[in-house]
Amino acid sequence: MTDPASAHQVDPRLKVRYLQRLLAANDATQALQVAVDQVVDVLGSDVSWTGLVDDGYLVMGAHRGLISTEMASAWRLKLGEGIGGRVAAEGRPHVSRDYLHDRRRVPLMKRLIDNEGILATLTVPLLIAESTIGVLYAAQRRVYDWQEWEEQAVTEIAHDLAVRLRQLDIEGRAAARATAAQDSRDRVMRFAADCARLAASFTNQSDPAAALDLLALELGARVELRLPDGSLVRAAGEYGEGNPFTAWRATLTDPEGLVLAVIGTRQPDDAAQAMIELASSLFRLQLARSVERDRTLQRVSGELLDQLFSGRVTDPEEFCRRLALIGVSLPADAYVVVVGDRTGAALPEPRLTQVVDALERAFSSCTTLRRGGRIVAVVGYHSRSATDLHRALTEVVARSSALRGTAAGIGRQCSEIVDFSMSYDEARAAFEIVTSNPAADPVTSAFELGILGVASLPTSHLRTTVRDLLGPIIESDDRRGTDYVLTLRTYLQQDRHLGPTSSRLHVHYNTVRNRIAKIEDLLGVDIRNVDDRFRLHTALRMHELLTAAGSPD
């Protein structure tokens, strides 16, 4: 080692070379190594190392001259403890000529230092403004009296190192921001390309699930399509850990229609926002295409299907060929089903789409038509009875959120073209009866209601028949509130048992007996006679149809 008494000035060439090497360092590790090399070269010390502050501790950054791997890997000092920890905490240099007898040593570090044979240390802080980011050590393996110029030299080396570390940190942050920005741009471009492929592959019947899955995957959040009333249409992705909240929400169609919502645990960044906007445009495109498709189909097929359901088909073979040209086929042994709101109100357009999707998923052969705010479906159910279809449709309504709050009426099975108009009339009548009675099951069939063959009759014919067969008791109910129609219907439903009838009507047993006698007298019938009962059953079903249709008189 150079005699400190004869060397008070650091060789300028060493200073210049040090600064050049610092500026050439590409990261903090390289800069730290340049500094410890400079300490050994300038002071001629046996050892030099640096410790950087990390989560309340000093950890090894770089070293030169160590002879044990344990010192390099295990050296770790809590801030405020030991000599280095105090230098970092106080921001002031410390000189120790005889480390072996220094009372401020930490037991673990004491063993590591002793194994290295280090006896004298010079420790200075790495300062940026008022903050300490680490410490720089110079050490000798003998008792040594450090000179003032040596302390000054190590302090200058530490200062230049701290400045370069600050520059590298700034450059690293800028590079990270630039990389992140480029990554965001690349991410958005990839997403845009995927959206373009999805848009190019859209057909009239495309499901938005693919685009939802893609968006949810890119965002790491849950993405939902909902109706204005909050009913879920489609969803993809998970909420993630933490407290989820609606980070983005927009209406996709005007007037108020489908709503796209992104639910996550953090606000979308610029890239995520751009992807959400792209996905929203994609959904709007798909919805516009779907609406246009529906309008075209309604325009082209409306006349044909009106002919089918109104019974105005004159040439069945030619009619089926014309349907085939617009992509519609009538399955064999089909049923006509009418589905609509349980209250009888018209369903909004997005909800109609939701109902169509649910029906087409539930039944492999299903042709649908929007008609007056309801869905008229021709369901292929080969070799199955109306009871089987009723059971299947009831299960679909119960488990599908898309069909929640709806009702359905089922017509007769159709074997020929002429059957479809009667099946439609019966399905519509069954639906009207369900919606007029809040206590009724949401799904019913014309067969169960006993109105097969009746629903297709003209309203004037129904009204005349009801008036001829039930007129006196209807007039009595209207004028005097006698409840004869309800009593007769309940009595026949209970197979002419007085006890169950009185229980259902919540009246005395004798009251039912007296009412039935009065009814027989007014109508001139004998309910014990099977022919009279048949006529009364038929008239009551016709009366129920008229009542459901709003024409009871």
VORO-163399 format. One line per 4 residues: number of its first residue (from 0); their letters; for each residue x, y, z of C-alpha. Coordinates in nm, 4 decimals. Example, Ala and Ser with C-alpha at 12.3 -4.5 7.8 and 13.67 -1.06 7.14 Angstrom:
<rs>
0 = AS = 1.2300,-0.4500,0.7800; 1.3670,-0.1060,0.7140
</rs>
This chain:
<rs>
0 = MTDP = 0.0000,0.0000,0.0000; 0.1147,0.3546,-0.0799; 0.2357,0.5404,0.2248; -0.0561,0.7724,0.3138
4 = ASAH = 0.1849,1.0375,0.4427; 0.3331,1.0869,0.0929; 0.0083,1.0634,-0.1126; -0.2497,1.3247,-0.0357
8 = QVDP = -0.3686,1.3748,-0.3944; -0.5554,1.1130,-0.5965; -0.4131,1.0561,-0.9424; -0.6382,1.2577,-1.1791
12 = RLKV = -0.6134,0.9811,-1.4373; -0.7748,0.7410,-1.1937; -1.0515,0.9958,-1.1368; -1.1161,1.0379,-1.5106
16 = RYLQ = -1.1108,0.6637,-1.5733; -1.3539,0.6105,-1.2837; -1.6030,0.8641,-1.4192; -1.5781,0.7135,-1.7684
20 = RLLA = -1.6451,0.3665,-1.6360; -1.9355,0.4930,-1.4262; -2.0961,0.6578,-1.7282; -2.0437,0.3399,-1.9294
24 = ANDA = -2.2222,0.1278,-1.6675; -2.5571,0.0035,-1.8013; -2.7132,-0.0850,-1.4664; -2.6696,-0.0454,-1.0916
28 = TQAL = -2.4709,-0.3688,-1.0507; -2.2056,-0.2531,-1.2988; -2.1853,0.0923,-1.1369; -2.1419,-0.0567,-0.7879
32 = QVAV = -1.8605,-0.2812,-0.9111; -1.6839,0.0152,-1.0745; -1.6980,0.2002,-0.7401; -1.5516,-0.0797,-0.5263
36 = DQVV = -1.2772,-0.1291,-0.7871; -1.1991,0.2415,-0.7665; -1.1737,0.2276,-0.3841; -0.9191,-0.0564,-0.3995
40 = DVLG = -0.7226,0.1121,-0.6798; -0.7090,0.4561,-0.5160; -0.6573,0.3573,-0.1511; -0.4774,0.0319,-0.2082
44 = SDVS = -0.7139,-0.1262,0.0468; -0.7437,-0.5019,0.0859; -1.1249,-0.5117,0.0545; -1.4131,-0.2946,-0.0599
48 = WTGL = -1.7875,-0.3596,-0.0826; -2.1138,-0.1753,-0.1033; -2.4424,-0.2250,0.0734; -2.7712,-0.0992,-0.0736
52 = VDDG = -3.0832,-0.0179,0.1276; -3.3594,-0.2710,0.0637; -3.6735,-0.2817,0.2789; -3.5022,-0.1581,0.5965
56 = YLVM = -3.1794,-0.3573,0.5492; -2.8413,-0.3135,0.3863; -2.7749,-0.5945,0.1381; -2.4580,-0.6770,-0.0572
60 = GAHR = -2.4391,-0.4856,-0.3866; -2.0846,-0.5484,-0.5145; -1.7494,-0.6444,-0.3658; -1.3788,-0.6874,-0.4326
64 = GLIS = -1.1165,-0.8652,-0.2276; -1.3447,-1.0964,-0.0269; -1.2058,-1.4436,0.0301; -1.5207,-1.6242,0.1556
68 = TEMA = -1.8428,-1.6892,-0.0327; -2.0369,-1.6666,0.2933; -1.9552,-1.2975,0.3336; -2.0725,-1.2239,-0.0218
72 = SAWR = -2.4005,-1.4119,0.0160; -2.4945,-1.3714,0.3849; -2.3919,-1.0135,0.4642; -2.7101,-0.8288,0.5621
76 = LKLG = -2.7392,-0.5473,0.8119; -3.0463,-0.3821,0.9598; -3.0560,-0.0026,0.9347; -2.9450,0.1565,1.2606
80 = EGIG = -2.7569,-0.1538,1.3776; -2.3849,-0.2153,1.3533; -2.1384,0.0299,1.2038; -2.2752,0.0211,0.8487
84 = GRVA = -2.6353,0.0353,0.9683; -2.5632,0.3462,1.1743; -2.3818,0.5161,0.8865; -2.6858,0.4541,0.6648
88 = AEGR = -2.9274,0.5753,0.9331; -2.7277,0.8862,1.0306; -2.5865,0.9737,0.6864; -2.2324,1.0338,0.8258
92 = PHVS = -1.8987,0.8538,0.7619; -1.7391,0.6298,1.0230; -1.3757,0.5273,1.0706; -1.2670,0.2201,1.2690
96 = RDYL = -0.8939,0.1492,1.3064; -0.9467,-0.1747,1.5018; -1.2785,-0.3382,1.4045; -1.2021,-0.6415,1.6191
100 = HDRR = -1.2525,-0.4380,1.9380; -1.5301,-0.2079,1.8141; -1.8324,-0.2418,2.0490; -2.0816,-0.1449,1.7771
104 = RVPL = -2.0345,-0.4661,1.5830; -2.3359,-0.6953,1.5204; -2.2855,-1.0602,1.6306; -2.3627,-1.2170,1.2908
108 = MKRL = -2.1626,-0.9565,1.0997; -1.8830,-0.9901,1.3585; -1.8337,-1.3535,1.2657; -1.8389,-1.2837,0.8924
112 = IDNE = -1.5947,-0.9928,0.9260; -1.3631,-1.1925,1.1529; -1.3598,-1.4822,0.9056; -1.2469,-1.2362,0.6405
116 = GILA = -0.9675,-1.1158,0.8704; -1.0805,-0.7557,0.8410; -0.9492,-0.5310,1.1188; -0.9965,-0.1715,0.9966
120 = TLTV = -1.2960,-0.0200,0.8131; -1.3826,0.3120,0.6549; -1.7556,0.3476,0.5875; -1.9287,0.6354,0.4048
124 = PLLI = -2.2966,0.6797,0.3084; -2.4331,0.6872,-0.0482; -2.6470,1.0007,-0.0422; -2.9004,1.1397,-0.2881
128 = AEST = -3.0095,1.4763,-0.1526; -3.0960,1.3945,0.2109; -3.1733,1.0269,0.1506; -2.9297,0.7412,0.2086
132 = IGVL = -2.9509,0.4678,-0.0556; -2.6572,0.2617,0.0714; -2.3020,0.2609,0.2099; -1.9522,0.2150,0.0623
136 = YAAQ = -1.6792,0.0312,0.2542; -1.3011,0.0346,0.2400; -1.1280,-0.2236,0.4642; -0.7813,-0.3448,0.5666
140 = RRVY = -0.6835,-0.6810,0.7101; -0.4671,-0.5132,0.9719; -0.5049,-0.2436,1.2331; -0.4834,0.0781,1.0360
144 = DWQE = -0.5065,0.4520,1.0993; -0.7097,0.5985,0.8178; -0.5926,0.9301,0.6771; -0.8135,1.2293,0.6156
148 = WEEQ = -0.7450,1.2265,0.2422; -0.8577,0.8625,0.2264; -1.1862,0.9451,0.3890; -1.2250,1.2353,0.1450
152 = AVTE = -1.1428,1.0120,-0.1529; -1.3958,0.7440,-0.0552; -1.6578,1.0141,0.0082; -1.6044,1.1527,-0.3434
156 = IAHD = -1.6231,0.8033,-0.4943; -1.9486,0.7447,-0.3032; -2.0900,1.0801,-0.4198; -2.0177,1.0075,-0.7884
160 = LAVR = -2.1613,0.6579,-0.7475; -2.4832,0.7912,-0.5906; -2.5266,1.0432,-0.8740; -2.4818,0.7688,-1.1355
164 = LRQL = -2.7232,0.5375,-0.9531; -2.9775,0.8183,-0.9566; -2.9246,0.8657,-1.3308; -2.9594,0.4936,-1.3925
168 = DIEG = -3.2780,0.4888,-1.1884; -3.4233,0.7762,-1.3916; -3.3110,0.6181,-1.7184; -3.4504,0.2827,-1.6052
172 = RAAA = -3.7852,0.4343,-1.5154; -3.8001,0.6165,-1.8486; -3.7073,0.2991,-2.0346; -3.9645,0.1048,-1.8345
176 = RATA = -4.2289,0.3633,-1.9178; -4.1330,0.3531,-2.2842; -4.1393,-0.0263,-2.2818; -4.4713,-0.0274,-2.1013
180 = AQDS = -4.6121,0.2222,-2.3504; -4.4895,0.0120,-2.6416; -4.6259,-0.3017,-2.4772; -4.9609,-0.1258,-2.4343
184 = RDRV = -4.9601,-0.0224,-2.7994; -4.8681,-0.3745,-2.9074; -5.1340,-0.5163,-2.6786; -5.3999,-0.2884,-2.8217
188 = MRFA = -5.2891,-0.3660,-3.1788; -5.3062,-0.7400,-3.1143; -5.6495,-0.6978,-2.9610; -5.7595,-0.4854,-3.2569
192 = ADCA = -5.6387,-0.7557,-3.4966; -5.8309,-1.0197,-3.3013; -6.1401,-0.7981,-3.3061; -6.1018,-0.7523,-3.6817
196 = RLAA = -6.0874,-1.1291,-3.7297; -6.3949,-1.1727,-3.5119; -6.5795,-0.9006,-3.7025; -6.4867,-1.0612,-4.0363
200 = SFTN = -6.6152,-1.3978,-3.9160; -6.9459,-1.2663,-3.7812; -7.2556,-1.4219,-3.9298; -7.6119,-1.3219,-3.8712
204 = QSDP = -7.6346,-1.5711,-3.5854; -7.2946,-1.4943,-3.4235; -7.2796,-1.5207,-3.0475; -7.0965,-1.2389,-2.8589
208 = AAAL = -6.9319,-1.4932,-2.6284; -6.6063,-1.5049,-2.8300; -6.5556,-1.1282,-2.8126; -6.6501,-1.1246,-2.4417
212 = DLLA = -6.3999,-1.4025,-2.3651; -6.1260,-1.2174,-2.5534; -6.1904,-0.8885,-2.3736; -6.2131,-1.0534,-2.0301
216 = LELG = -5.8843,-1.2377,-2.0911; -5.6992,-0.9205,-2.1920; -5.8387,-0.7140,-1.9029; -5.8137,-0.9809,-1.6339
220 = ARVE = -6.1647,-0.8792,-1.5250; -6.5269,-0.9859,-1.5573; -6.7150,-0.8538,-1.8596; -7.0952,-0.8626,-1.8718
224 = LRLP = -7.3736,-0.7894,-2.1185; -7.6971,-0.7021,-1.9409; -8.0441,-0.5822,-2.0277; -8.1548,-0.2398,-1.8978
228 = DGSL = -8.3445,-0.4143,-1.6172; -8.0202,-0.5795,-1.5007; -8.0910,-0.9272,-1.6412; -7.7676,-1.1000,-1.7438
232 = VRAA = -7.7351,-1.1866,-2.1138; -7.3729,-1.3051,-2.1338; -7.0691,-1.2941,-1.9050; -6.7021,-1.3889,-1.9264
236 = GEYG = -6.4019,-1.3776,-1.6923; -6.3653,-1.3606,-1.3153; -6.3938,-1.0730,-1.0702; -6.0373,-1.1182,-0.9432
240 = EGNP = -5.9070,-1.0794,-0.5903; -6.0044,-0.7787,-0.3819; -6.3188,-0.5697,-0.3803; -6.4678,-0.5675,-0.7317
244 = FTAW = -6.6477,-0.2628,-0.8649; -6.7913,-0.1503,-1.1982; -6.4884,0.0088,-1.3638; -6.6607,0.0854,-1.6942
248 = RATL = -7.0198,0.0841,-1.8202; -7.1829,0.1893,-2.1469; -7.5079,0.1356,-2.3346; -7.4460,-0.0320,-2.6692
252 = TDPE = -7.7754,0.0464,-2.8411; -8.0092,0.3446,-2.8553; -8.2652,0.3839,-2.7193; -8.1745,0.2135,-2.3921
256 = GLVL = -8.0741,-0.1436,-2.4757; -7.7888,-0.3823,-2.4009; -7.5357,-0.2595,-2.1447; -7.1655,-0.3565,-2.1469
260 = AVIG = -6.9996,-0.3529,-1.8040; -6.6419,-0.4251,-1.6943; -6.6147,-0.5329,-1.3312; -6.2704,-0.5562,-1.1739
264 = TRQP = -6.0551,-0.4570,-0.8811; -5.8687,-0.1687,-1.0494; -5.9392,0.1127,-1.2923; -5.8622,0.0364,-1.6603
268 = DDAA = -5.5372,0.1877,-1.7880; -5.5117,0.3596,-2.1265; -5.4560,0.0318,-2.3101; -5.7468,-0.1358,-2.1346
272 = QAMI = -5.9674,0.1658,-2.2079; -5.8753,0.1453,-2.5770; -5.9545,-0.2264,-2.5857; -6.2914,-0.1704,-2.4168
276 = ELAS = -6.3778,0.0941,-2.6764; -6.2770,-0.1435,-2.9574; -6.4842,-0.4245,-2.8096; -6.7814,-0.1901,-2.7676
280 = SLFR = -6.7598,-0.0966,-3.1347; -6.7417,-0.4650,-3.2213; -7.0531,-0.5424,-3.0185; -7.2364,-0.2493,-3.1758
284 = LQLA = -7.1413,-0.3787,-3.5202; -7.2690,-0.7243,-3.4381; -7.5924,-0.5876,-3.2936; -7.6447,-0.3685,-3.5991
288 = RSVE = -7.5942,-0.6667,-3.8265; -7.8283,-0.8744,-3.6166; -8.0961,-0.6062,-3.6270; -8.0579,-0.5701,-4.0021
292 = RDRT = -8.0787,-0.9451,-4.0454; -8.3950,-0.9581,-3.8377; -8.5498,-0.6764,-4.0363; -8.4655,-0.8489,-4.3639
296 = LQRV = -8.5996,-1.1811,-4.2419; -8.9182,-1.0194,-4.1168; -8.9637,-0.8402,-4.4461; -8.9034,-1.1494,-4.6613
300 = SGEL = -9.0627,-1.4167,-4.4477; -9.3400,-1.2155,-4.2840; -9.5898,-1.2712,-4.5622; -9.5146,-1.6449,-4.5842
304 = LDQL = -9.5393,-1.7044,-4.2107; -9.8546,-1.4949,-4.1896; -10.0008,-1.7233,-4.4535; -9.8904,-2.0263,-4.2531
308 = FSGR = -10.0398,-1.9122,-3.9219; -10.3574,-1.7688,-4.0752; -10.4309,-2.0836,-4.2777; -10.4044,-1.9153,-4.6198
312 = VTDP = -10.1674,-2.1679,-4.7784; -10.3175,-2.2935,-5.1053; -10.0232,-2.4969,-5.2404; -9.8305,-2.6683,-4.9555
316 = EEFC = -9.5437,-2.7961,-5.1749; -9.4806,-2.4581,-5.3360; -9.5097,-2.2933,-4.9961; -9.2398,-2.5216,-4.8456
320 = RRLA = -9.0105,-2.4493,-5.1425; -9.0490,-2.0745,-5.0887; -8.9701,-2.1148,-4.7191; -8.6587,-2.3155,-4.8046
324 = LIGV = -8.5329,-2.0305,-5.0244; -8.5139,-1.8024,-4.7172; -8.3554,-2.0728,-4.5022; -8.6663,-2.1772,-4.3098
328 = SLPA = -8.7752,-2.5395,-4.2839; -9.0765,-2.6804,-4.1048; -8.9840,-2.9871,-3.8983; -9.2062,-3.2937,-3.9042
332 = DAYV = -9.4427,-3.3431,-3.6098; -9.3817,-2.9890,-3.4871; -9.5645,-2.7819,-3.2287; -9.6322,-2.4100,-3.2357
336 = VVVG = -9.5285,-2.2366,-2.9122; -9.6025,-1.8752,-2.8178; -9.3671,-1.7204,-2.5595; -9.4043,-1.3745,-2.4101
340 = DRTG = -9.4032,-1.1684,-2.0959; -9.5929,-1.3258,-1.8029; -9.8012,-1.0101,-1.7722; -9.8975,-1.0117,-2.1390
344 = AALP = -9.6977,-0.6957,-2.2141; -9.4803,-0.6808,-2.5259; -9.1171,-0.7810,-2.4729; -8.8494,-0.5249,-2.5767
348 = EPRL = -8.6276,-0.6128,-2.8722; -8.3163,-0.7126,-2.6714; -8.5261,-0.9404,-2.4527; -8.6828,-1.1008,-2.7609
352 = TQVV = -8.3311,-1.1815,-2.8838; -8.2498,-1.3311,-2.5466; -8.5623,-1.5523,-2.5554; -8.4824,-1.6676,-2.9107
356 = DALE = -8.1293,-1.7654,-2.8062; -8.2591,-1.9631,-2.5086; -8.5150,-2.1518,-2.7187; -8.2700,-2.2307,-2.9961
360 = RAFS = -8.0199,-2.3648,-2.7424; -8.2863,-2.5776,-2.5740; -8.4372,-2.7294,-2.8890; -8.2236,-2.8473,-3.1782
364 = SCTT = -8.5070,-2.7946,-3.4267; -8.6559,-2.4533,-3.3608; -8.7694,-2.1810,-3.6031; -8.8668,-1.8520,-3.4415
368 = LRRG = -9.0499,-1.5376,-3.5436; -9.1030,-1.2095,-3.3595; -9.4727,-1.1260,-3.3614; -9.6344,-0.8481,-3.1614
372 = GRIV = -9.3731,-0.8390,-2.8853; -9.3817,-1.2177,-2.8490; -9.1925,-1.5102,-2.9938; -9.3763,-1.7636,-3.2068
376 = AVVG = -9.1655,-2.0789,-3.2296; -9.2115,-2.3870,-3.4429; -9.0487,-2.6599,-3.2325; -8.9667,-2.9976,-3.3808
380 = YHSR = -9.0456,-3.2668,-3.1226; -9.0710,-3.5862,-3.3230; -9.2554,-3.8804,-3.1687; -9.3166,-3.6887,-2.8484
384 = SATD = -9.6443,-3.5849,-2.6927; -9.7566,-3.2372,-2.5944; -9.7088,-3.3450,-2.2334; -9.3410,-3.4232,-2.3029
388 = LHRA = -9.2909,-3.0861,-2.4700; -9.4716,-2.9169,-2.1796; -9.2330,-3.0824,-1.9333; -8.9234,-2.9906,-2.1367
392 = LTEV = -9.0350,-2.6308,-2.1859; -9.1165,-2.5959,-1.8156; -8.7608,-2.7057,-1.7290; -8.6147,-2.4551,-1.9759
396 = VARS = -8.8232,-2.1691,-1.8317; -8.7252,-2.2670,-1.4767; -8.3491,-2.2877,-1.5302; -8.2895,-2.0185,-1.7933
400 = SALR = -8.2403,-1.6636,-1.6710; -8.3308,-1.5482,-2.0227; -8.6832,-1.6910,-1.9800; -8.7398,-1.5677,-1.6253
404 = GTAA = -9.0732,-1.3843,-1.6045; -9.2082,-1.5341,-1.9264; -9.5046,-1.7596,-2.0049; -9.5628,-2.0044,-2.2859
408 = GIGR = -9.8620,-2.1597,-2.4607; -9.8366,-2.4816,-2.6645; -10.0643,-2.5719,-2.9552; -10.1421,-2.9053,-3.1148
412 = QCSE = -9.8891,-3.1263,-3.2944; -9.8667,-3.0414,-3.6651; -9.8454,-3.3178,-3.9213; -9.9582,-3.1139,-4.2221
416 = IVDF = -9.9373,-2.7513,-4.3323; -10.3013,-2.6923,-4.2466; -10.2346,-2.7864,-3.8825; -10.0030,-2.4888,-3.8198
420 = SMSY = -10.2765,-2.2268,-3.8235; -10.4840,-2.4218,-3.5700; -10.1750,-2.4928,-3.3563; -10.0892,-2.1233,-3.3598
424 = DEAR = -10.4438,-2.0223,-3.2576; -10.4361,-2.2778,-2.9757; -10.0882,-2.1756,-2.8552; -10.1866,-1.8085,-2.8572
428 = AAFE = -10.5123,-1.8848,-2.6715; -10.3262,-2.0944,-2.4117; -10.0773,-1.8098,-2.3644; -10.3591,-1.5567,-2.3194
432 = IVTS = -10.5264,-1.7778,-2.0603; -10.1994,-1.8095,-1.8658; -10.1334,-1.4334,-1.8680; -10.4900,-1.3595,-1.7538
436 = NPAA = -10.4487,-1.5806,-1.4465; -10.1495,-1.4905,-1.2222; -10.1931,-1.8163,-1.0284; -10.1655,-2.0368,-1.3391
440 = DPVT = -9.8519,-2.2316,-1.4297; -9.6274,-2.0304,-1.6643; -9.6356,-2.3052,-1.9273; -9.9565,-2.4712,-2.0462
444 = SAFE = -10.0918,-2.6389,-2.3565; -10.4191,-2.6293,-2.5428; -10.4477,-3.0012,-2.4783; -10.4346,-2.9537,-2.1010
448 = LGIL = -10.6834,-2.6672,-2.1175; -10.9196,-2.8735,-2.3312; -10.9363,-2.6109,-2.6066; -10.8048,-2.8198,-2.8989
452 = GVAS = -11.0208,-2.7371,-3.1988; -11.1934,-2.4542,-3.0149; -10.9304,-2.1817,-3.0299; -10.9465,-2.1594,-3.4106
456 = LPTS = -11.3177,-2.0870,-3.4190; -11.4217,-1.7298,-3.5034; -11.4842,-1.5063,-3.2043; -11.8428,-1.4457,-3.3173
460 = HLRT = -11.9067,-1.8199,-3.3211; -11.7574,-1.8600,-2.9725; -11.9622,-1.5689,-2.8396; -12.2863,-1.7079,-2.9885
464 = TVRD = -12.2247,-2.0557,-2.8487; -12.1426,-1.9217,-2.5029; -12.4499,-1.6992,-2.5035; -12.6761,-1.9865,-2.6120
468 = LLGP = -12.5433,-2.2310,-2.3520; -12.4431,-2.0084,-2.0571; -12.6269,-1.6828,-2.1216; -12.8701,-1.6910,-1.8245
472 = IIES = -12.6026,-1.7582,-1.5602; -12.3614,-1.5028,-1.7132; -12.6390,-1.2426,-1.7025; -12.7186,-1.3361,-1.3414
476 = DDRR = -12.3514,-1.3014,-1.2444; -12.3280,-0.9620,-1.4119; -12.6470,-0.8244,-1.2561; -12.6526,-0.9878,-0.9136
480 = GTDY = -12.2984,-1.1159,-0.8536; -12.4146,-1.4761,-0.8100; -12.0835,-1.6458,-0.9149; -12.2749,-1.9136,-1.1048
484 = VLTL = -12.0099,-1.9470,-1.3824; -11.7273,-1.9941,-1.1309; -11.9354,-2.2380,-0.9296; -12.0236,-2.4454,-1.2365
488 = RTYL = -11.6641,-2.4544,-1.3611; -11.5281,-2.5564,-1.0189; -11.8026,-2.8148,-0.9694; -11.7217,-2.9846,-1.3004
492 = QQDR = -11.3450,-2.9645,-1.2362; -11.4009,-3.1403,-0.9016; -11.5928,-3.4164,-1.0801; -11.9267,-3.3017,-0.9269
496 = HLGP = -11.8163,-3.3553,-0.5664; -11.9798,-3.1005,-0.3366; -11.7203,-3.1177,-0.0577; -11.4094,-3.0322,-0.2631
500 = TSSR = -11.6082,-2.7725,-0.4566; -11.7204,-2.5931,-0.1393; -11.3611,-2.5992,-0.0113; -11.2254,-2.4445,-0.3306
504 = LHVH = -11.4946,-2.1775,-0.3330; -11.4752,-2.1175,0.0441; -11.8535,-2.1442,0.0814; -12.0869,-2.3770,0.2715
508 = YNTV = -12.1661,-2.7220,0.1370; -12.5356,-2.6382,0.1060; -12.4553,-2.3157,-0.0787; -12.2924,-2.5167,-0.3578
512 = RNRI = -12.5895,-2.7550,-0.3673; -12.8358,-2.4646,-0.3966; -12.6287,-2.2894,-0.6655; -12.6051,-2.6048,-0.8793
516 = AKIE = -12.9793,-2.6552,-0.8545; -13.0373,-2.2937,-0.9593; -12.7912,-2.3281,-1.2492; -12.9705,-2.6385,-1.3768
520 = DLLG = -13.2994,-2.4528,-1.3543; -13.1714,-2.1416,-1.5372; -12.9979,-2.3374,-1.8131; -13.2558,-2.6159,-1.8426
524 = VDIR = -12.9944,-2.8892,-1.8088; -12.9315,-3.1947,-1.5973; -12.5660,-3.2040,-1.4960; -12.5965,-3.5758,-1.4328
528 = NVDD = -12.6527,-3.6194,-1.8067; -12.3231,-3.6797,-1.9921; -12.4323,-3.4894,-2.3047; -12.5313,-3.1849,-2.1008
532 = RFRL = -12.2005,-3.1970,-1.9159; -12.0076,-3.2132,-2.2467; -12.1893,-2.9054,-2.3780; -12.1283,-2.7191,-2.0525
536 = HTAL = -11.7559,-2.8117,-2.0525; -11.7222,-2.6869,-2.4100; -11.9090,-2.3647,-2.3378; -11.6961,-2.2955,-2.0294
540 = RMHE = -11.3749,-2.3399,-2.2295; -11.5068,-2.1035,-2.4948; -11.5990,-1.8545,-2.2216; -11.2461,-1.8800,-2.0776
544 = LLTA = -11.0976,-1.8110,-2.4233; -11.3207,-1.5069,-2.4697; -11.2369,-1.3794,-2.1214; -10.8615,-1.4202,-2.1813
548 = AGSP = -10.8956,-1.2401,-2.5144; -11.0902,-0.9565,-2.3487; -11.4285,-1.0433,-2.5080; -11.6292,-1.2253,-2.2400
552 = D = -11.9704,-1.0938,-2.3414
</rs>
